[in-house]
Amino acid sequence: MLHYLHRWRALWDPDRYHGWGRQNSYFEGWYFKIVDPTERYAFAIIPGISMGQDGHQHAFIQLLDGKKCTVAYHDFPAGDFLPSSTHFEVRLGENAFSAGTLKLALPELQGTLQLKDITPWPRMLGAPGIMGWYSFVPFMECYHGVVSLDHHLEGSLEVYGQPADFTGGKGYIEKDWGQSFPSSWIWLQSNHFADSPRTSLMASVARIPWIGSHFIGYIVGFLLEGRLYRFATYTGAYMRATLGEDTVFLGFRDKKHRLEIVAHKKGGTGQLVSPISGNMTGKVNESLQATVEVKLFEGDQLLYSGEGQHAGLEVAGPVEELLTAEWRR
């Protein structure tokens, strides 16, 4: 009974752990992106829990080095995964993760960072997180959350045994939980816009299973000067998506605004492990070296134009099923 209470409370606080009482076919993970102020280092740190179809469980921390394009996968016993039942905080061995602190004791990264000026996704009545009313649908394959669109870092780490000061650097946190990642998706994120330091972009387009069928779902948040512009399936926004050889074109519009995104694949990628029915057996290539050109319009008036650096970019699965040159819902 206590498990159901914890899960009910987590429903209204997407940041915290949702897997109370789960035993199989389940995963949950958080994605911490950190970039130091010199922009020499860019890492994604992903702590999580995996529960396979056969009931085998283990915890993990994945580490993507965005500059070297390498991935390390650190395996932990499931019993080492210790989430809080009252707020977002997870301890995993000597590592700890929350919206305010990142403590790492990995062979590659060691030390503690404080996460300052957290910018959470706003919560509204009937929409506790980024998924809107879909948060309440009990049979979704995968749920998504954004813990912080943008924040600053304080502290230092030992990076491959060498000291590195991350004070003044930038971070971003999101999460996923459920059974499996979608069969195909496009995801991108950047909060390194030189001309607008408190600007952040996150966009996701994916194939969503739905009662024996499927639909193309999308969630986009563009934070500009403290205002969040949201475009999503549940807001009634329209989208279009096309691909070039090394380019991703995404467009989103509603009655007032239009967002145009051009993401450029640059540099190499690291191969992350992704969940399939709770097992960490999938593969996805992610870059932290992409760039994104962003334009925001109100009617025909250009409100913003800029380029984001150190962008995370994933194009996974048979993405042709996501593409449309025409505007569609």
Secondary structure, DSSP 4 states (H G I P E B T S, - for coil): -HHHHHHHHHHT-TTS---TT--SSEEEEEEEEEE-TTSS-EEEEEEEEEE-TTS-EEEEEEEEETTTTEEEEEEEEGGGEEE-SSSSEEEETTEEEESSEEEEE-SSEEEEEEEES--PPP-BTTB-STTGGGGG-TT-SEEEEEEEEEEEEEEEEEETTEEEE-TT-EEEEEEEEES---SSEEEEEE--BTT-TT-EEEEEEEEEEETTEEEEEEEEEEEETTEEEEEEGGGT-EEEEEE-SSEEEEEEE-SSEEEEEEEE--S--EEEEEEETTEEEEEEEEEEEEEEEEEEEETTEEEEEEEEEEEEEEEES-GGGG-EEEEE-
